[in-house]
Amino acid sequence: MNKFVLGVDIGSGSVKLTLLSREGRIQGTASCEYPTYYPQVGWCEQNPEDWCVAFKSALKIILSQSKVNKAQIEAISFDAATHTAVLLDNQKRVLRRAILWTDQRSKEEVRELTDKHLDLIMEQVMNAPTTVWTLPQMMWLKKHDPDTYNKIGFLLFAKDYLRYRITQSIETDTIDAAGSMFYDVRNECWSDELCKIGGIRKEWLPKLCKPTDYTASVSENGAKEFGLEEGTKVLVGTTDTVMEVIAAGNVEPGHSTVKLATAGRICVVTDRPINSEFIFNYRHVMPNLWYPGTATASCAASYRWYRDVVGRESYEELNAQAETVSAGCDGLMFHPYLNGELTPYNDPDLRGSFTGINSGHTIAHFTRATLEGVAMSLKDCLNMINELGVEMTRVRIIGGGAKGILWRQIVADVLGIEMQKVKVDDSSFGTAMLAAVGIGWFESFSQAADVCVEIESVSKPIPQNVEVYEKLFKKYKAVHDALAPIY
């Protein structure tokens, strides 16, 4: 009987599954969407039960379409975005919707942490406070919803909650723990000092494990509820970004990813963390490696907003129109600060804008300007990496936005770098590879990458476009500088 491993990603808007064979081939994929809630301006939340319902639906789809029996799944692992805390009471019941990393409500708490505790945080966490982290979110909750806060019995993270529901076992991995901002990254333990600052009791916190650790199996109740085989191995798993890095085959220093997803990121594999308040530092799953990165808050989220509110056509139709417009959009520019901005500003008050509008501009211009504006924001990210002297030896472009040929080319032109697109880059693919490494199908992540990862295409910068965008970027920066004080 052929055996498979299952990778599960709890994404920003859907759960995604990938079945991987022992030979490193994808047997099937499936996904199922769930809603995000916006109860107030700047607030972003999801219901953990929605993840469970979506997983059950997606599992039925993937087993049916791939014609794989649940007993053929040898191991399962999970990934999700960092910073997403799930709060349970003492009976392990969910207390409230999970606050997402895109949520902006904890601005005052970030200022407090920056003013009073920046040196301690930079020393232990190696990242600067922003609204994405769990620590300021928990401080906000303690201040504004003490009734909920006082009922907390367990604090875990998104992937850990779904795994708990399936196994009845609670733990997390050290990479996901780093996204909390109350974990001491250097000493690889929960931080007494940062927990005290946030009023977080260490007895709430899960046991710390490696991403490839096998700690539990599918329980009897988990098998009945989710349609899995009781006794199937379940590995701890880790964060979505490092699993995307693995899905791209980036396992050596200098290997880099440009990510066009809900948020945009540029990550570079290094042998050390990078000391900068504008860099997000996380450990790689490879021993002694890191994947520090920059981030723009609204990447594919900007294009999705534009499609839904302005363009009101399919991405394919919008892209076809945008291809008719020359680089630079005849002076029209877009700044993608729909939810503030991360690198290089860490400014939650920034807002998006179209500038330079004239009577000759059409929907096609606005569409291309949206794509170019996000690329300009990624240029800001790249410049930060270059200023810090981080070497990029190879670049691979990933994420849903990378499926569009036009957007890939625009990003290559704006950044001025050649980029390879891998055939499959979803984090659930990387997580399936993690499961395969964890149970010994591959000796290492390097071997898994060699076997599983395929290059689909290459985008090379067009010299005349590079020249146009170098001039446009100076204007892009000038517009930011002019509008930032207004916001």
C-alpha atoms as one frame of an Amber mdcrd trajectory, in Angstrom:
protein
   0.000   0.000   0.000   1.423   3.397  -1.009   2.005   5.801   1.874   1.648
   9.586   1.989   2.239  12.519   4.325  -0.205  15.404   4.728   0.801  19.051
   5.119  -1.837  21.446   6.481  -1.614  25.249   6.291  -3.960  27.518   8.238
  -3.733  30.474   5.876  -4.984  34.047   6.040  -8.289  33.144   4.383  -8.367
  29.382   3.881  -6.964  26.080   5.040  -4.787  24.388   2.398  -3.749  20.730
   2.249  -1.035  18.921   0.290  -0.573  15.142   0.045   3.017  14.106  -0.718
   4.204  10.670  -1.790   7.349   8.936  -0.597   8.901   9.751  -3.974   8.375
  13.478  -3.341   5.470  13.890  -5.748   2.244  15.733  -4.963  -0.674  13.317
  -4.924  -3.339  15.935  -4.304  -4.208  19.384  -2.964  -7.364  20.956  -1.556
  -8.480  24.119   0.210 -11.508  25.545   1.980 -12.118  29.187   2.866 -13.252
  30.818   6.114 -14.097  34.435   7.018 -12.083  37.158   8.716 -14.008  39.480
  11.015 -13.456  43.240  11.270 -15.503  44.361  14.318 -13.854  47.801  14.319
 -11.564  49.749  12.019  -8.083  48.221  12.275  -9.271  45.067  14.024  -8.828
  41.641  12.359 -10.046  38.402  13.944 -10.857  34.797  13.058 -12.845  32.080
  14.802 -10.668  29.015  15.577 -13.679  26.756  15.065 -13.804  27.943  11.450
 -10.313  26.493  10.905 -11.510  23.116  12.187 -14.621  23.094   9.993 -12.578
  24.103   6.939  -9.986  21.395   7.619 -12.680  18.715   7.794 -14.147  19.875
   4.477 -10.766  20.101   2.748  -9.745  16.668   4.027 -12.855  15.078   2.513
 -12.083  16.772  -0.803  -8.427  15.734  -0.958  -9.109  12.107  -0.018 -11.915
  11.853  -2.556 -10.097  13.523  -5.436  -6.744  11.796  -4.856  -8.371   8.422
  -4.204  -6.186   8.014  -1.121  -7.529   6.125   1.886  -7.069   7.813   5.270
  -5.113   4.737   6.418  -2.484   5.523   3.762  -1.556   8.779   5.520   1.512
   7.970   7.589   2.012  11.378   9.187   0.450  14.853   9.393   1.947  18.230
  10.230   0.656  21.793  10.427   1.720  25.371   9.826   0.098  28.777  10.297
   1.019  32.438  10.583   2.912  33.441  13.698   1.491  35.832  16.312  -2.010
  34.255  16.270  -2.826  33.382  19.877  -5.743  31.105  20.749  -6.973  31.542
  24.317  -8.666  28.669  26.168 -10.236  28.479  29.609  -9.371  25.781  32.145
 -11.774  23.378  30.397  -9.909  24.047  27.119 -12.812  25.921  25.572 -12.084
  28.860  23.248 -12.618  32.163  25.034 -12.688  34.571  22.095 -11.859  34.967
  18.423  -8.140  34.950  17.653  -6.486  38.316  16.980  -4.512  38.191  13.714
  -1.088  39.685  13.010  -2.733  42.247  10.695  -4.694  43.701  13.645  -3.745
  47.276  14.579  -5.505  47.756  17.923  -2.366  47.487  20.125  -0.630  50.687
  18.940  -0.512  52.210  22.432   0.915  49.022  23.914   3.608  48.996  21.213
   4.579  52.542  22.143   4.766  51.531  25.805   6.981  48.535  25.021   9.198
  50.653  22.793   9.557  53.431  25.343  10.136  51.239  28.399  11.471  47.854
  27.308  13.061  48.121  23.850  16.566  47.074  24.944  15.279  43.979  26.760
  13.071  42.989  23.824  15.826  43.449  21.260  18.197  41.415  23.438  15.834
  38.481  24.020  13.525  38.523  20.987  15.821  40.207  18.429  12.790  41.969
  16.941  11.302  45.385  17.617   7.758  45.822  18.961   5.009  46.340  16.368
   1.309  45.538  16.387   1.891  42.118  14.778   3.244  40.536  17.967   1.251
  38.624  20.564   2.722  40.458  23.573   1.180  43.889  22.833  -2.073  42.173
  21.825  -2.217  40.433  25.206  -1.449  43.700  26.982  -4.353  45.299  25.108
  -6.653  42.432  26.087  -5.669  42.650  29.743  -6.470  46.365  29.740  -9.663
  46.369  27.675 -11.222  42.924  28.273 -10.186  41.816  31.779 -13.141  39.418
  32.083 -11.771  37.309  29.241  -8.182  37.731  30.375  -8.953  36.457  33.864
 -10.449  33.238  32.468  -7.349  32.196  30.505  -6.093  28.716  31.313  -4.118
  27.964  28.163  -2.446  30.105  25.498  -1.427  28.400  22.273  -1.116  29.309
  18.619  -3.215  28.679  15.521  -1.610  25.486  14.229  -1.353  24.172  17.789
  -5.082  24.572  18.373  -6.031  22.496  15.330  -3.437  19.891  16.294  -4.852
  19.847  19.855  -8.335  19.206  18.525  -7.017  16.245  16.551  -4.648  14.777
  19.180  -5.767  16.207  22.565  -2.099  17.154  23.101  -0.874  20.738  23.604
   2.593  21.915  22.580   4.219  24.417  20.235   7.507  24.715  18.384  10.315
  27.130  19.144   9.943  29.080  15.868   6.245  29.781  16.401   6.971  30.638
  20.040   9.352  33.356  18.832   6.359  35.109  17.242   4.866  35.736  20.673
   7.457  38.308  21.842   7.534  36.635  25.260   9.984  33.924  24.197  13.745
  34.260  24.749  15.116  33.374  21.312  18.765  33.255  22.378  18.168  30.854
  25.280  15.219  29.045  23.626  12.805  29.309  26.554   9.816  31.350  27.668
  11.038  34.683  29.043  10.313  35.382  32.721  10.845  39.118  32.214   8.639
  39.508  29.125   5.886  37.318  30.536   5.859  39.538  33.631   5.588  42.680
  31.508   2.560  41.244  29.694   0.953  39.705  32.778   1.279  36.275  31.151
   1.435  33.253  33.453   3.949  30.655  32.354   1.562  27.850  33.326  -0.645
  29.001  30.416   2.102  28.318  27.901   2.592  25.101  25.923   5.533  22.730
  26.051   8.301  23.721  23.617   9.321  21.274  20.881  11.199  21.125  17.581
   9.053  21.426  14.429   9.868  17.838  13.406   9.074  16.315  16.819   6.473
  13.549  16.929   4.594  14.102  20.192   1.139  12.608  19.654  -1.108  10.629
  17.335  -4.632  11.158  16.076  -6.862  10.428  19.081 -10.047   8.400  19.063
 -12.139  11.571  19.288  -9.990  13.304  16.678 -10.446  10.408  14.287 -14.229
  10.461  14.697 -14.591  14.216  14.376 -12.177  14.893  11.519 -12.292  11.703
   9.476  -8.695  10.669  10.080  -7.228   7.284  10.983  -6.749   6.850  14.721
  -3.074   6.450  15.605  -1.727   8.431  12.628   1.480  10.247  13.611   1.121
  14.008  14.086   4.258  16.168  14.065   4.407  19.527  15.841   4.929  21.708
  12.742   5.885  25.372  12.639   5.214  28.744  10.986   3.998  29.294   7.441
   6.867  31.539   6.340   9.653  29.080   7.111   7.620  26.358   5.408   7.383
  28.584   2.313  11.147  28.991   2.494  11.439  25.192   2.490   8.867  24.841
  -0.311  11.079  27.167  -2.371  14.089  24.950  -1.671  15.971  27.654   0.236
  18.248  25.756   2.587  21.618  27.557   2.352  22.869  31.040   3.327  22.102
  33.538   0.565  19.047  31.665  -0.693  16.201  34.211  -0.777  12.452  34.468
  -1.321  10.299  37.333  -2.532   6.749  36.621  -1.406   3.617  38.091  -3.004
   0.913  37.000  -0.563  -1.523  38.819   1.750   1.590  40.523   3.042   4.759
  40.825   0.995   8.077  39.603   2.348  11.694  39.321   1.336  13.516  36.697
   3.397  17.181  35.706   3.163  18.675  32.573   4.709  21.636  33.542   6.914
  23.897  32.024   9.552  22.960  34.719  12.075  20.140  37.068  13.092  20.283
  40.647  11.760  20.264  43.432  14.329  17.693  45.938  13.073  14.323  47.138
  14.298  13.002  46.807  10.718  13.966  43.141  10.298  11.928  40.154  11.475
  14.340  37.497  12.762  13.303  33.844  12.931  15.251  30.624  13.126  15.278
  28.330  10.108  14.355  24.643  10.500  17.903  23.885   9.297  20.334  23.788
  12.239  22.227  27.034  12.945  20.447  28.975  10.187  18.007  31.904  10.292
  15.671  33.521   7.797  15.608  37.247   8.673  13.223  39.218   6.531  11.471
  42.453   5.764   7.738  42.882   5.256   5.207  45.107   3.529   1.830  44.878
   5.238  -0.556  44.866   2.244   0.706  43.039  -0.840  -1.808  40.694  -2.461
  -4.239  42.204   0.050  -3.912  45.465  -1.897  -4.686  43.796  -5.215  -7.603
  41.900  -3.717  -8.998  45.150  -2.267  -8.511  46.855  -5.628 -10.246  44.034
  -7.491 -13.226  44.000  -5.121 -13.699  47.765  -4.725 -12.342  49.431  -7.873
 -11.618  47.013 -10.737 -14.585  44.676 -10.159 -13.389  42.157 -12.726 -11.399
  38.945 -12.492  -7.656  39.084 -11.978  -7.179  37.672 -15.473  -9.239  40.465
 -17.054  -7.539  43.163 -14.978  -4.065  41.813 -15.797  -4.845  41.731 -19.528
  -5.837  45.419 -19.425  -2.801  46.392 -17.329  -0.456  44.798 -19.886  -1.495
  47.512 -22.364  -0.030  50.251 -20.133   3.662  51.098 -20.215   5.944  50.963
 -17.171   5.342  53.945 -14.898   1.611  54.260 -15.692   2.032  57.722 -17.198
   2.728  59.226 -13.775   0.043  57.431 -11.736   1.351  55.989  -8.450  -0.135
  53.833  -5.704   1.114  53.511  -2.131  -0.162  50.226  -0.592  -0.469  51.350
   3.018  -4.018  50.048   3.528  -3.204  48.843   7.058  -0.191  50.978   7.885
   3.274  49.794   6.885   6.049  47.649   8.327   9.491  47.875   6.640  11.014
  50.441   6.590   8.677  52.600   8.687   6.897  50.495  11.324   4.139  53.101
  11.065   0.563  51.866  11.670  -0.858  55.317  10.847   0.186  55.381   7.171
  -2.652  54.992   4.644  -2.908  54.071   0.993  -3.120  56.584  -1.840  -3.272
  57.024  -5.595  -1.376  60.149  -6.671  -0.586  61.835  -9.975  -4.031  61.167
 -11.448  -4.870  62.885 -14.744  -7.821  62.779 -17.115  -6.098  60.318 -19.444
  -5.811  57.570 -16.848  -8.029  54.502 -17.252  -8.850  51.453 -15.173  -5.905
  49.763 -16.876  -3.594  52.471 -15.481  -5.025  52.097 -11.976  -4.603  48.330
 -12.140  -0.979  48.482 -13.207  -0.284  51.246 -10.688  -1.565  48.967  -7.926
   0.846  46.217  -8.990   3.716  48.684  -9.353   2.998  50.302  -5.972   3.303
  46.988  -4.144   6.549  46.308  -6.030   7.837  49.732  -4.923   7.068  48.796
  -1.322   9.067  45.594  -1.826  11.875  47.801  -3.191  11.855  49.567   0.178
  12.251  46.138   1.773  15.096  45.155  -0.539  16.945  48.404   0.096  16.830
  47.711   3.823  18.376  44.276   3.278  21.076  45.749   1.055  21.868  48.516
   3.549  22.418  45.882   6.237  24.893  44.030   4.021  22.901  40.795   3.754
  24.011  38.827   0.680  21.378  37.367  -1.663  22.886  34.686  -3.914  19.655
  33.362  -5.422  16.082  34.654  -5.428  12.862  32.694  -5.807   9.458  34.371
  -6.044   6.537  32.734  -4.243   2.955  33.379  -3.136  -0.416  33.672  -4.835
   0.531  36.938  -6.510   3.520  35.249  -8.173   1.136  33.233 -10.353   0.574
  36.327 -12.503   3.184  36.697 -15.249   2.753  40.476 -15.391   3.210  41.007
 -11.660   6.274  38.745 -11.576   7.822  40.813 -14.365   6.979  44.121 -12.691
   8.598  42.946  -9.442  11.708  41.749 -11.308  11.949  45.130 -13.080  11.379
  47.237  -9.955  13.816  45.215  -7.838  16.263  44.831 -10.718  16.929  41.166
  -9.924  16.381  37.840 -11.689  13.857  35.613  -9.942  13.045  31.923 -10.282
   9.489  30.691  -9.806   9.122  27.222  -8.310   6.352  24.950  -9.526   4.731
  24.637  -6.078   5.350  27.147  -3.302   2.467  26.731  -0.880   3.492  26.396
   2.753   1.408  23.212   3.035   3.847  21.676   0.523   6.757  22.679   2.758
   4.913  21.255   5.757   4.365  17.957   3.950   8.138  17.935   3.334   8.648
  18.593   7.060   6.466  15.600   7.903   8.481  13.457   5.481  11.752  14.566
   7.095  10.316  14.051  10.573   9.426  10.396   9.962  12.664   9.640   8.148
  11.638   9.559   4.493  14.403  12.088   3.845  17.636  12.469   5.785  17.470
  16.266   5.767  15.581  19.261   4.419  18.339  19.685   1.843  17.651  16.206
   0.494  13.898  16.838   0.567  14.379  20.051  -1.435  16.570  18.294  -3.997
  13.911  15.621  -4.543  10.691  17.635  -4.296  11.295  21.202  -5.557  11.042
  22.033  -9.281  11.731  25.338 -11.107   8.870  26.398 -13.400  10.095  29.674
 -14.950  12.537  32.574 -14.640  11.751  36.317 -14.716  14.657  38.535 -15.853
  14.633  42.343 -15.490  13.967  44.325 -18.683  16.696  47.041 -18.752  14.513
  49.878 -20.073  11.861  49.168 -17.439  14.487  49.042 -14.694  15.565  52.547
 -15.702  11.970  53.846 -15.615  11.349  52.359 -12.173  14.578  53.686 -10.677
  13.378  57.226 -11.458   9.825  56.475 -10.333  11.006  55.078  -6.989  12.513
  58.449  -6.051   9.087  60.043  -6.599   7.428  57.194  -4.694   9.626  57.971
  -1.675   8.962  61.696  -1.982   5.182  61.135  -1.911   5.529  59.031   1.240
   7.599  61.741   2.914   5.030  64.399   1.991   1.937  62.470   3.112   3.240
  60.722   6.260   2.832  63.804   8.503  -0.768  64.218   7.307  -1.666  60.652
   8.264
